Amino acid sequence: MFDLPFTLASLKSAYEDGVSPTKVVEEVYRRIVAVDDPGIFILLCDKQEVLQQAAALGAYDAQKPLWGVPFVIKDNIDVAGKPTTAACPAYAYEADEDAFVVRKLREAGALLIGKTNLDQFATGLVGVRSPFQPPKNSVDPAIVPGGSSAGSAVAVGHGIVSFSLGTDTAGSGRVPAALNNIVGLKPTLGSLSASGVVPACRTLDTISIFALTVEDAYTVFQAAAGFDEKDAYSREIAVRDLAASPSRLKIGIPDAGSIEFFDDGIQEQSFRDTVALLKECGADIIEVDFTPFYDVAHMLYEGAWVAERHTVIEDLMRDDPDAVHPVTRKIVGAALDLSATDAFRGIYRLKELARKTEPVLAALDLLCVPTIPTYYTVADLEADPIGPNSRNGTYTNFVNLLDMCGLALPVSARSDGRPGSVTLLASAGQDGLIASLGIELEKMAPHSLGATGWAAPEPVARPLLAMPDEIAVAVCGAHMSGMALNSELTGRGGRFLKSSRTSDAYSLYALAGGPPKRPGLVRGAPGSGREIDLEIWTLPKAEVGGFLSGIPAPLGLGTVELLDGSKVTGFVCEAVGVEGAENISHLGSWRTYMEGVNNAQPVVAAE
């Protein structure tokens, strides 16, 4: 027995100490036997085949981020020379080549162990809609394992492998994560190629990643992401290194009138506890009416997107309908009663509903929601195959329809011992932002990893540096996190690096004019001013020109000296611009000044 937590950091340390990847492979197969759940795998690779791949890795190569790391994939993703079934034997075919993402992971050094069970054709959030024996939840066999990526989540939950691939259309990369006490990363649509993936809804699908920690999931994401010209839905998405979480974020949660737990008070308290932790992180929590998001969610199993699912299995539904799982057949079969006109009506309706969510999302940095509203057992699904599945999608079904990225992560266990989980959601391209906050939340909400009992490790320290294609920019006013113009940075791919202060050579002014109110940072002689709060962000160099074009005189970019003597490009003000301005240097912070302005009470004349 080789009792090593299969986190990336643990494996890296073991390999640096001389442990052989063949020893890790042997341990993987020992754990598979020990878990004794034949429902996890549809295809388990022959151990000798994997041992040969491990031996072929040669000497340890630290440049490969996944060197010697074992993983599994959902069996709707192709592997060269292996069958892909999508949990339907009548549909099975042998793949000619690895899926694009699988190939990238192998190139990064990862070792494929097998292909896992799923809700047939990725239709379901429960994990029991398979003609194969369904897997058992890794934490509690009485609870559904979650779907459709059931086997992938269970394998990680048991610590059999370090990470796995699922897919996510309606929540299949998030719901199983919550139920198995692991991380589920649902990336921006198009950032992971869908080449070599059996689609559910091609316009909404993405490969997803399960892992034991947020850092591990994001590292896999970085290794797997990339533009694929063969995938018409692939997008150029900048996948940047993680940095610190911004000090102030505006986080939306469902308000009291729209939040839904289906009478599960324990789940509600778990979520409230997590929201309290976010407040401790400095977040501004804003309650919003979630009705527009629920309205979008309801569209997923109506009209256009049911018809889209039908395109995948049209021939099978016509020629061999009994080969399709009865529940799946009922759901997808509804497409036969729809017309092309109905599909377009659905598309128009979605656009109208999405427009209602836009002002809500524009006022926020991200959303935080319960990953699932409550728990359901296998017995519950036997009694009602549809209702619990639908309710599992309460906080997931709208996400891909609105082109958002998401991260489901474990928090401290509920008061009854069941896993706690929340999901962070943000606009497309903000995967790094939610991952950075997820790491902070992981540290504040102690929990074990999956069903293993392993303690969560300390996150790996990352250097807070701009990447070669970025420039660091210091901001001291409305571009700071949680403030009015921060979206001008985040919307251009900006990353928060750290909070800092200037040297004592600066004065801060509230410039004349407005609204909006604008700050002016002016440099004088050393010791002539005050230390002023600021934040350092990075911007892709390609975005700097567009960003500069929106900066009005007398402001501009210049060199700002920090408290430690280092220098960074940042906002400065021409000395002539402070004419008629208010010197607010004594406050040391534009944020403090604006809080005073926003909280000011009107002056009432004495009688």
C-alpha positions, 0 to 999 in steps of 0.5 A: 500500500502506497498511502499518498494523496494524489494531489498534484503537489503530493505527486510532484514531491514524490517524483522529485524524491525518486518515486517511480510513476510505475509505483503510482500506477500500481497504487491506482489499480490497488485502489480500484480493487479496494473501492470495489465499485464496478459501476465507475468504469465502462472501460478500464485500461489494461494495467500493463498498457498503462505501466508501459506508458509510465515507463516510457515517460523516462526521467522525471520532467518538471517542465511537464505539469502533469508528468506521471499524473493518473486521470480518467475521462468520461466515456463520451470522449475519444481515445485512439483505438478504444470504444466510445459508448456514451453509455449506449452499447448500440451507439459504440464506435472505435475512435481513430484518434485521441480527443484534442484535450486528451492529446494535450493532457498526454503531452503534458505527461498525464497517464490515462487509466480508463473511461467512466460511466455516465448518464446516457448521452450526457442527459441527466444530473443524477448519474443513474441513467445508464444501462451499465451498473451505475457508480455509487456516490463516493461519500455516501452510497445512499445518495445519487452520485450525480451526473451526467459525469458520474464515474469521473466524479466518483473516481476522483472522490475516492482518490483513485486518480488525481483528476478526471474529465467530464462534460457539462451542458446543464451542470454535469461538471458541477452537480457531481462535484458537490455530491462527491465533495470535490472541485468541478471546474466548468470553463468558459465555453470554447476554451477546451476543444470539443473535438472528439467529444460526443455532444449533448447540445453542441452549442452549449457543451464543454469538457469539464474538470474534476479534481481534489483542489481548485489549484489542481483543477486550474493547472489541468485547465491550463494544460488542456486549453487551447484553440482548435481550428477543427472545432467550429466552437473553439475560441481564443481564450487567454488562460493566464496564471493565477494571482491573488483574489482582488481585495474587494469584489461585488458578489451577487447571491439569490435574494430571500424571495428567490433563493431555493432549498426545497425546505432543506434548512441544513443546506441553507445554513451551509450556504449562509455560513459560506456567504459569511466567509466571503464577507470576511474576505472583504467581499460586498454581498449583494442580494439579487432577484434570481427569477430571470436566471431561473427563467433562462434555466427553464429554456434548456429543456424546451424547444431548441435545445431538446431538438439539439439533443435529438440531432445526436441520436436521431438515427438511433431513436428512429432505428433502435429506440429501445437501445436508448434509456427510457428516461433519456428516450422520453426527454429527447423524444419530445423533440419529435413534437417540435417544429423548426418554428418552435426552435426559433421561438425558443432562441428568441425567447432566450435572447429576451430573457438573457437581456434581463440578466445583463444589468444584474451581471454588469453591476457585479464581479461574480455570483455565488450560489449553492451548487445544489439546493438539496440532496436526493437519494437513489431511492428518491430517483427510483420513486421519481426519475424526473423531479429530483433531477430537475431540481438538481439543476436549479443553480446550474441550468442557466450557466451555459445558456448565458455563456458564463464560467463556473467553479463548484468547490467544497466548503466545510461539511454541513451540520449533518456531515454531508458535503458542503458546496458552492459555485462561483460564476462569472462572465466568459473569460473570467476563469482565473478570477473565480479560481483565485477566489476559490482558493481563498475560500478553500483555505477558509472552509476546512474540509477533507478531500472527497471521501478520502479523509485526506486533509486539504493541502496548503495552496502552492505559493505562486509568484505575483508577476506579470506574464511576458505578454502582460504589463503591470498597471497600478490603479488608485481610483475607480479602477480598483476592485469592487469600484465603478470602473474595475470592469474596464480592467477585467473586461480586457483580461486584467488580473489582480496581482496585489494590493500595495501603497505608494512611497511617501512622495505622493498627494491624492486629490479629488479632481474638480468637475464630474460626475463621476468623481475622479482621483488625481495622484501627484508626485512630489519630493520624497517625504513631501506626501503620504503613502496612498493605497493602490492595487496592481493589476496586469493587462494583456499588452494587446489591450493596453492601447484600447485601455489608454484611449479611455483615460481622459486628461489630466490623467495618464500613465506614468511611473509610480514608486511603491513603498518598497522602492520598486516602480510600476506603470500607473495612473498619475495626474499632471500637476496642472490638473489639481487646480480647484481639486480637494486634497484628500491625501490624509485619507490615504485611499480613494476608496475611503474617500468615496465611502465617505461621499456615498455615506454623507448625509444631506446638511439641514439648515438650522432653524 
